[in-house]
Amino acid sequence: MTYTLACLPMFGGLGEERLRALEAVARARRYAAGQVLCTEGDPADQLIVLLEGRVKAGRVSAEGREVVLAVEAAPVAFDKTALLVDGPHRATRTAMTAVRVAYLPRAAVMDLVASEPSVAARMLRTLAASVRDLDERLLDAATRDVPSRVASWLVRRCAGGRVPLHGGQAGLGAEIGATRVSVNRALRGLERRGVIEIGAGEVLVLDPHLLAHLAALPTPPP
């Protein structure tokens, strides 16, 4: 699906004139699957808005292994924190499908944040949600086993009943700090219990109440 700048939550409610001004300074570009949109450590002097397709965010470990931090689908804006503090990109973002992006100059975005309180409020809510999600993921990794981490990950995304696995089971594992094999084992266990059904590139949640119960269970002591 193709989106416009108006579809981005932080720009929701902006008037047509403001949106046209943003579009006038935006630089549009398309990337094929596998191409890199931005590289970890490069200056984040533009807000990158994903308008079509899916992108993975990753970093390279000390051992040279790629660690996938997230898989994101349009519409979404990347590295808002780096833009606000004038810092570098925190991850390398690579197109997983053909994508369309818009690059917005930092000066234009900061002017909008300063002059439109609604934009600043929406950006703060988005950043707060990101911090909360990261906090939950770190807590899960420290205190839960893989099955409960998988259940918790699904609970946070199952509002519509279907949870897309944009990065596959390996991508899910990278997000929760688990291997693809252990994620597959956890998903199969949930499927045998009638909680979910594993489809092609997605998980169908059949019993959200039991899934939420399993997600809340603490890891049993050794």
BAFI-3210 file (N, C-alpha, C; in Angstrom, 3 decimals, decimal comma, padded with zeros to 6 digits):
// residues 222
n [1|2|3|4|5|6|7|8|9|10|11|12|13|14|15|16|17|18|19|20|21|22|23|24|25|26|27|28|29|30|31|32|33|34|35|36|37|38|39|40|41|42|43|44|45|46|47|48|49|50|51|52|53|54|55|56|57|58|59|60|61|62|63|64|65|66|67|68|69|70|71|72|73|74|75|76|77|78|79|80|81|82|83|84|85|86|87|88|89|90|91|92|93|94|95|96|97|98|99|100|101|102|103|104|105|106|107|108|109|110|111|112|113|114|115|116|117|118|119|120|121|122|123|124|125|126|127|128|129|130|131|132|133|134|135|136|137|138|139|140|141|142|143|144|145|146|147|148|149|150|151|152|153|154|155|156|157|158|159|160|161|162|163|164|165|166|167|168|169|170|171|172|173|174|175|176|177|178|179|180|181|182|183|184|185|186|187|188|189|190|191|192|193|194|195|196|197|198|199|200|201|202|203|204|205|206|207|208|209|210|211|212|213|214|215|216|217|218|219|220|221|222]
n.u [000,848|000,463|001,464|001,060|002,616|000,721|-000,383|001,277|001,528|002,660|002,270|-000,409|-003,462|-002,360|-002,692|-003,660|-002,026|000,359|001,157|001,597|003,774|005,689|005,886|006,976|009,630|010,558|012,543|012,082|012,528|013,157|013,844|015,274|014,621|016,904|018,652|020,419|019,119|020,030|023,011|024,375|025,794|026,188|025,541|022,430|020,805|018,452|014,943|013,793|011,181|009,198|007,187|006,182|006,328|008,647|011,131|014,182|015,825|019,097|022,104|025,658|027,348|030,124|031,359|030,926|028,441|025,191|022,649|019,293|017,215|014,637|011,725|010,127|007,154|005,591|003,216|005,968|008,347|011,855|014,442|013,866|014,722|017,529|017,470|016,385|018,365|020,469|022,200|023,943|022,767|021,297|021,156|021,558|019,509|017,751|016,188|013,556|011,668|010,657|010,796|009,451|010,529|010,590|012,690|013,065|014,301|016,234|016,009|013,503|011,776|012,315|011,508|008,806|008,117|008,618|006,747|004,260|002,378|000,857|002,233|004,633|003,609|002,588|004,931|006,315|004,636|004,990|007,745|007,732|006,230|007,990|010,145|008,872|008,250|010,835|011,735|010,008|010,810|013,466|013,018|011,547|013,516|015,265|013,846|012,055|011,252|011,739|009,192|007,273|008,168|007,702|004,904|004,273|005,232|003,475|001,019|001,223|000,786|-001,525|-004,001|-005,740|-006,134|-004,648|-001,192|001,401|004,448|006,879|009,635|009,941|010,298|012,883|013,361|011,541|012,719|015,154|014,276|013,395|015,523|016,216|016,775|015,941|015,145|014,316|012,199|010,476|009,879|008,491|006,284|005,088|004,361|002,386|000,557|-000,201|-001,654|-003,882|-003,936|-002,908|-002,623|-000,351|000,481|001,266|003,805|002,577|000,830|-002,087|-004,141|-005,994|-007,029|-007,063|-007,287|-006,221|-003,668|-002,796|-002,809|-000,783|001,358|001,679|002,634|005,214|008,699|009,461|011,242|014,635]
n.v [-001,199|002,260|005,254|008,682|011,736|012,780|010,576|009,827|009,451|011,580|013,793|013,997|015,748|018,128|021,114|021,578|023,407|023,423|020,770|020,722|022,421|020,896|018,708|020,030|020,483|017,977|015,155|012,673|009,135|005,904|002,527|-000,640|-004,010|-005,028|-002,900|-000,256|002,183|003,976|004,284|002,946|005,236|007,272|010,795|011,993|013,913|014,292|013,574|010,410|009,120|006,374|005,422|003,416|-000,108|-002,349|-002,265|-003,249|-002,735|-002,785|-003,703|-004,164|-006,650|-006,988|-009,269|-009,260|-010,047|-009,593|-007,961|-007,923|-005,324|-004,393|-004,748|-002,789|-001,353|000,630|003,260|005,065|006,942|007,288|007,257|009,533|010,469|010,783|012,824|014,928|015,411|015,984|013,893|010,821|008,236|005,453|002,882|000,601|000,741|-001,342|-002,095|-004,400|-005,055|-003,710|-000,243|003,025|006,191|009,313|012,041|014,370|017,556|018,324|020,924|021,804|020,026|020,527|023,179|022,846|021,348|023,277|025,232|024,054|022,880|020,506|018,694|018,429|017,272|014,843|013,663|013,350|011,489|009,317|008,813|008,185|005,838|004,224|004,055|002,756|000,310|-000,668|-000,905|-002,911|-005,016|-005,404|-006,119|-008,464|-010,073|-010,396|-011,667|-013,620|-016,816|-018,208|-019,116|-017,539|-015,021|-014,946|-015,180|-012,784|-010,920|-011,404|-010,725|-007,950|-007,176|-008,144|-006,938|-006,933|-009,594|-010,965|-011,373|-010,098|-011,554|-009,922|-010,088|-012,763|-015,835|-015,721|-012,977|-012,252|-013,630|-012,253|-009,812|-010,402|-011,551|-014,287|-017,530|-018,604|-021,255|-021,748|-019,958|-021,027|-023,455|-022,527|-021,271|-023,471|-024,904|-023,213|-023,379|-026,077|-026,037|-024,741|-021,999|-020,298|-020,046|-020,949|-019,272|-018,473|-016,396|-015,075|-014,949|-016,252|-015,308|-017,252|-017,567|-015,025|-014,386|-016,557|-016,432|-013,944|-014,602|-016,554|-014,970|-013,403|-015,057|-015,773|-016,677|-020,022|-021,102|-022,402]
n.w [000,000|-000,741|000,824|002,014|003,190|004,912|006,085|008,087|011,582|013,181|011,609|011,398|011,189|010,346|008,423|004,961|003,634|005,133|004,779|002,019|001,908|003,231|001,463|-000,671|000,024|000,401|-000,513|-002,758|-003,099|-004,481|-003,560|-004,287|-003,112|-000,644|-000,884|000,834|002,995|004,936|006,893|009,869|012,134|010,291|009,670|010,896|009,279|008,053|008,104|007,625|005,903|005,578|003,009|001,520|001,490|003,281|005,858|007,409|010,528|011,586|013,394|013,587|015,330|017,685|016,879|014,223|013,365|012,057|013,830|014,032|014,803|014,492|012,419|010,155|008,841|006,296|007,088|008,413|010,346|010,556|013,090|014,771|017,237|016,905|015,046|016,544|018,462|016,918|016,135|015,086|012,774|014,357|013,533|010,772|007,999|005,903|002,842|002,706|000,927|-002,255|-001,863|-001,102|-000,232|001,597|002,042|004,520|005,183|008,092|009,188|008,275|009,548|012,269|012,431|012,044|014,316|016,260|015,650|015,495|017,875|018,009|016,406|017,810|020,155|019,189|018,260|020,668|021,917|020,210|020,556|023,275|023,235|021,827|023,605|025,733|024,492|024,002|026,630|027,574|025,941|026,781|029,434|029,051|027,799|029,902|031,944|031,043|029,510|026,177|024,983|026,458|025,812|023,056|023,096|024,411|022,556|020,434|021,624|021,873|019,313|018,176|017,660|015,456|015,060|013,130|012,787|011,095|009,979|009,187|009,019|009,002|010,933|011,838|011,951|013,962|016,076|016,247|017,184|019,772|020,965|020,470|018,917|015,542|015,510|018,170|018,319|016,392|017,629|019,872|018,660|017,405|019,644|020,742|018,695|018,792|021,111|020,350|020,390|018,472|014,872|012,472|009,602|006,145|006,305|008,399|011,584|012,881|015,435|017,522|020,073|021,895|024,627|026,109|025,057|026,051|028,749|028,836|028,070|030,274|032,196|034,533|034,067|034,870|037,829|037,769]
ca.u [000,000|001,202|001,009|001,553|003,072|-000,437|-000,707|002,188|000,876|003,161|001,773|-001,859|-004,117|-001,775|-003,468|-003,199|-000,933|001,573|001,543|002,162|005,104|006,569|006,095|007,802|011,051|010,903|013,216|011,535|013,433|012,754|014,935|014,937|014,880|018,324|019,423|020,541|018,582|020,951|024,006|024,674|026,921|026,109|024,761|020,976|020,447|017,151|013,976|013,466|009,798|008,890|005,837|005,755|007,222|009,129|012,559|014,710|016,855|020,080|023,440|026,658|027,952|031,592|031,808|030,620|027,137|024,103|021,588|018,102|016,561|013,209|011,232|009,127|006,358|005,034|003,987|006,741|009,514|013,001|015,488|013,409|015,569|018,795|017,195|016,166|019,614|021,498|023,160|024,053|021,809|021,584|021,103|021,529|018,174|017,839|014,879|013,219|010,867|010,777|010,275|009,444|010,777|010,719|013,680|012,691|015,446|016,114|015,561|012,062|011,082|012,462|010,655|007,432|007,976|008,595|005,600|003,010|002,352|000,286|003,299|005,530|002,926|002,531|006,281|006,616|003,897|005,652|009,010|007,409|005,821|009,204|010,891|008,124|008,424|012,197|011,789|009,331|011,642|014,612|012,502|011,231|014,752|015,946|013,045|011,128|011,783|011,369|007,751|006,521|008,570|006,959|003,509|004,209|005,413|002,229|-000,040|001,361|000,553|-002,629|-005,278|-006,612|-006,235|-003,552|000,086|002,351|005,854|007,566|011,006|009,925|010,555|014,224|013,222|010,906|013,735|016,132|013,656|013,216|016,752|016,103|017,094|014,781|014,718|013,563|010,942|009,623|009,424|007,484|005,082|004,447|003,729|001,158|-000,383|-000,732|-002,616|-005,037|-003,882|-002,618|-002,455|000,785|000,201|002,385|004,238|001,755|000,276|-003,481|-004,413|-007,312|-007,496|-006,267|-007,320|-005,226|-002,358|-002,451|-002,514|000,534|002,361|001,859|003,237|006,647|009,547|009,587|012,602|015,377]
ca.v [000,000|003,504|006,273|010,040|012,322|013,003|009,321|009,630|009,944|012,856|014,878|013,937|016,978|019,323|021,691|021,276|024,301|022,926|019,520|021,054|022,995|019,761|017,953|020,829|020,372|016,556|014,496|011,315|008,150|004,497|001,566|-002,045|-004,873|-005,276|-001,662|000,393|003,539|004,761|003,430|003,252|006,143|008,417|011,903|011,944|015,301|014,290|012,614|009,453|008,674|005,232|005,591|002,182|-001,240|-002,739|-002,023|-003,785|-001,954|-003,714|-003,256|-005,223|-006,926|-007,000|-010,467|-009,096|-010,632|-008,618|-008,114|-007,208|-004,654|-004,234|-004,751|-001,719|-001,238|001,967|004,517|005,256|007,806|006,686|008,002|010,861|010,893|011,273|014,102|015,944|015,733|016,199|012,797|009,919|007,134|004,441|001,557|000,539|000,338|-002,002|-002,404|-005,819|-005,100|-002,434|000,783|004,438|007,007|010,760|012,619|015,723|018,232|018,510|022,280|021,897|019,263|021,227|024,369|022,370|020,979|024,501|026,094|023,297|022,097|019,172|017,845|018,142|016,342|013,519|013,110|012,907|010,247|008,263|008,493|007,516|004,468|003,488|003,787|001,731|-000,960|-001,125|-001,311|-004,207|-006,032|-005,682|-006,842|-009,814|-010,816|-010,671|-012,391|-014,603|-017,801|-017,894|-019,202|-016,402|-013,842|-015,014|-014,870|-011,355|-010,215|-011,549|-009,983|-006,520|-006,895|-008,960|-006,223|-007,319|-011,043|-011,467|-010,724|-010,372|-011,804|-009,278|-010,579|-014,204|-016,260|-015,254|-011,581|-012,238|-014,049|-011,180|-008,756|-010,803|-012,145|-015,750|-018,110|-018,973|-022,594|-021,670|-019,276|-022,000|-024,414|-021,850|-021,082|-024,786|-025,246|-022,426|-023,895|-027,344|-025,730|-024,081|-020,563|-019,606|-020,846|-020,417|-019,170|-018,068|-015,046|-014,443|-015,783|-015,947|-015,527|-017,860|-017,401|-013,915|-014,376|-017,519|-015,905|-012,913|-015,304|-017,176|-013,905|-012,819|-016,031|-015,597|-017,811|-020,887|-021,161|-023,593]
ca.w [000,000|-000,822|001,760|001,822|004,449|005,771|006,769|009,216|012,802|013,686|010,764|011,372|011,618|009,729|007,342|003,599|003,261|005,789|004,128|000,704|002,149|003,525|000,234|-001,573|000,386|000,533|-001,638|-002,882|-003,709|-004,421|-003,390|-004,513|-001,963|-000,416|-000,867|002,139|003,040|005,751|007,540|011,272|012,321|009,379|010,244|010,675|008,996|007,403|008,613|006,574|006,042|004,732|002,479|000,849|001,665|004,608|006,080|008,669|011,193|012,138|013,782|013,477|016,634|017,717|016,152|012,814|013,051|012,008|014,811|013,576|015,918|014,223|011,043|010,156|007,622|006,063|007,114|009,640|010,216|011,239|013,812|015,219|018,357|016,350|014,396|017,574|019,173|015,893|016,270|013,936|012,682|015,359|012,922|009,312|007,545|004,604|002,266|002,616|-000,292|-002,951|-000,967|-001,492|000,953|001,454|002,942|004,924|005,823|009,542|009,494|008,023|010,592|013,537|012,348|012,220|015,730|017,057|015,336|015,546|019,119|017,794|015,862|018,928|021,062|018,556|018,236|022,030|022,167|019,434|021,227|024,538|022,900|021,444|024,851|026,469|023,800|024,262|028,039|027,679|025,292|027,652|030,591|028,586|027,557|031,173|032,930|030,477|028,572|024,794|024,717|026,989|025,030|021,800|023,415|024,714|021,274|019,679|022,313|021,603|017,896|017,658|017,743|014,351|014,952|012,287|013,072|010,016|010,331|008,073|008,946|009,206|012,303|012,205|012,341|015,270|017,034|016,427|017,989|021,175|021,462|020,433|017,619|014,737|015,912|019,424|018,003|015,703|018,634|020,697|017,845|017,229|020,913|020,833|017,695|019,288|022,176|019,763|020,677|017,219|013,666|011,722|008,180|005,288|006,617|009,424|012,643|013,184|016,864|017,688|021,451|022,450|026,092|026,576|024,671|027,029|029,999|028,703|028,004|031,612|033,103|034,756|033,751|036,040|038,363|037,320]
c.u [000,881|000,594|001,555|002,015|001,920|-000,813|000,180|001,564|001,352|002,686|000,252|-002,472|-003,507|-002,662|-002,849|-002,019|000,387|002,079|002,166|003,565|006,115|006,908|007,016|009,291|011,501|011,605|012,757|012,550|012,854|013,999|014,413|015,224|016,372|019,174|019,361|020,031|019,493|021,837|024,265|025,914|026,923|025,281|023,277|020,479|019,129|016,238|013,590|012,074|009,552|007,426|005,305|006,787|007,634|010,644|012,969|015,798|017,816|021,370|024,379|027,333|029,468|032,156|031,511|029,282|026,068|023,055|020,404|017,382|015,063|012,953|010,054|008,445|005,788|003,616|004,697|007,915|010,637|013,834|015,061|014,286|016,886|018,609|017,070|017,459|020,775|022,614|023,187|022,915|022,242|021,591|021,199|020,163|018,247|016,447|014,685|012,347|011,229|010,120|010,288|009,586|010,775|011,727|013,277|013,876|015,189|015,559|014,052|011,273|011,149|011,621|009,195|007,167|007,844|007,316|004,254|003,002|001,803|001,328|004,268|004,903|002,885|003,904|006,668|005,898|004,548|006,953|008,763|007,000|007,029|010,027|010,200|008,307|009,817|012,334|011,151|010,169|012,839|014,176|012,175|012,494|015,437|015,171|012,164|011,854|011,245|009,875|006,954|006,911|007,829|005,501|003,343|004,331|004,130|001,102|000,017|000,994|-000,714|-003,985|-006,246|-006,760|-005,126|-002,286|001,057|003,757|006,706|008,996|011,099|010,176|011,941|014,174|012,574|011,927|014,760|015,577|013,560|014,447|016,716|016,459|015,810|014,242|013,875|012,235|009,979|009,050|008,321|006,181|004,340|003,749|002,408|000,101|-001,002|-001,788|-003,849|-005,073|-003,699|-002,669|-001,351|000,447|001,446|002,725|003,405|001,342|-001,155|-003,735|-005,841|-007,901|-006,677|-006,236|-006,293|-003,821|-001,892|-002,094|-001,115|001,647|002,667|002,538|004,723|007,409|009,691|011,023|013,294|015,322]
c.v [001,246|004,552|007,638|010,565|012,521|011,755|009,081|010,219|011,317|014,043|014,883|015,232|018,239|019,818|021,406|022,147|023,833|021,659|019,787|021,629|021,896|018,983|018,698|020,691|018,913|016,057|013,043|010,395|006,761|003,622|000,168|-002,836|-005,146|-004,019|-001,001|001,826|004,471|003,798|003,905|004,144|007,338|009,531|011,779|013,364|015,425|013,295|011,714|008,907|007,544|005,316|004,337|001,093|-001,483|-002,608|-002,703|-002,868|-002,927|-003,033|-004,448|-005,398|-006,906|-008,193|-010,379|-009,671|-009,545|-008,963|-007,274|-006,635|-004,556|-004,393|-003,785|-001,617|000,170|002,066|004,689|006,185|007,242|007,719|009,409|011,376|011,480|012,627|015,215|016,365|015,963|015,148|011,915|008,894|006,026|003,032|001,703|000,026|-000,120|-002,358|-003,913|-006,095|-003,850|-001,369|002,149|005,260|008,486|011,238|014,062|016,377|018,481|019,886|022,420|021,183|020,000|022,504|023,983|022,009|022,228|025,307|025,386|022,423|020,685|018,205|017,451|017,120|014,941|012,870|012,599|011,599|009,079|007,838|007,765|006,070|003,624|003,111|002,685|000,362|-001,531|-001,624|-002,687|-005,318|-006,404|-006,477|-008,284|-010,656|-011,227|-011,621|-013,499|-015,617|-017,475|-018,035|-018,014|-015,107|-013,799|-014,641|-013,374|-010,523|-010,260|-010,728|-008,502|-006,161|-007,536|-008,281|-006,655|-008,815|-011,671|-010,668|-011,059|-010,591|-011,247|-009,790|-012,083|-014,554|-015,833|-013,792|-011,431|-012,596|-012,965|-010,075|-009,123|-011,481|-013,659|-016,246|-018,453|-020,328|-022,541|-020,951|-020,243|-023,008|-023,795|-021,664|-022,405|-025,223|-024,496|-022,944|-025,208|-027,123|-025,006|-022,584|-019,764|-020,592|-020,195|-020,439|-018,799|-016,609|-014,331|-015,460|-015,309|-016,299|-016,024|-017,627|-016,297|-013,897|-015,349|-017,051|-014,854|-013,540|-015,912|-016,116|-013,339|-013,772|-015,759|-016,836|-018,705|-020,955|-022,436|-024,701]
c.w [000,000|000,098|001,359|003,171|005,425|006,552|007,988|010,481|013,254|012,856|010,672|011,882|011,051|008,594|005,992|003,196|003,859|005,124|002,762|000,853|002,458|002,257|-000,729|-001,266|000,508|-000,724|-001,681|-003,541|-003,543|-004,292|-003,709|-003,241|-001,855|-000,382|000,507|002,058|003,829|006,520|008,962|011,367|011,401|010,020|009,899|010,448|008,232|008,111|007,445|006,834|005,044|004,307|001,792|001,104|003,108|004,663|007,377|009,196|011,855|012,527|013,685|014,829|016,535|016,964|014,650|012,392|013,063|013,058|014,331|014,787|015,731|012,732|011,016|008,802|007,522|006,634|008,453|009,329|011,072|011,989|014,221|016,364|017,857|015,695|015,435|018,247|018,221|016,009|015,034|013,912|013,642|014,785|011,412|008,887|006,103|004,108|002,185|001,398|-001,093|-002,069|-001,639|-000,228|000,584|002,485|003,230|005,627|007,306|009,882|009,320|009,113|011,922|013,573|012,592|013,683|016,603|016,854|015,431|016,802|018,926|017,257|016,971|019,878|020,471|018,500|019,617|022,352|021,439|020,105|022,542|024,291|022,531|022,676|025,649|025,837|024,047|025,686|028,227|027,066|026,153|028,878|030,211|028,436|028,857|032,066|032,357|029,604|027,180|024,532|025,245|026,279|023,703|022,034|023,674|023,445|020,460|020,293|021,954|020,171|017,331|017,691|016,647|014,178|014,142|012,562|011,947|010,561|009,198|007,906|009,100|010,659|012,774|012,648|013,695|016,340|017,314|017,319|019,469|021,749|021,532|019,036|016,863|015,165|017,181|019,225|017,329|016,688|019,495|019,927|017,645|018,510|021,108|019,859|018,165|020,378|021,644|019,993|019,390|016,064|012,850|010,232|007,407|005,574|007,656|010,474|012,895|014,645|017,013|019,068|022,118|023,976|026,675|026,224|025,666|028,373|029,958|028,681|029,381|032,578|033,294|034,356|034,991|036,528|037,886|038,371]
res [m|t|y|t|l|a|c|l|p|m|f|g|g|l|g|e|e|r|l|r|a|l|e|a|v|a|r|a|r|r|y|a|a|g|q|v|l|c|t|e|g|d|p|a|d|q|l|i|v|l|l|e|g|r|v|k|a|g|r|v|s|a|e|g|r|e|v|v|l|a|v|e|a|a|p|v|a|f|d|k|t|a|l|l|v|d|g|p|h|r|a|t|r|t|a|m|t|a|v|r|v|a|y|l|p|r|a|a|v|m|d|l|v|a|s|e|p|s|v|a|a|r|m|l|r|t|l|a|a|s|v|r|d|l|d|e|r|l|l|d|a|a|t|r|d|v|p|s|r|v|a|s|w|l|v|r|r|c|a|g|g|r|v|p|l|h|g|g|q|a|g|l|g|a|e|i|g|a|t|r|v|s|v|n|r|a|l|r|g|l|e|r|r|g|v|i|e|i|g|a|g|e|v|l|v|l|d|p|h|l|l|a|h|l|a|a|l|p|t|p|p|p]
***
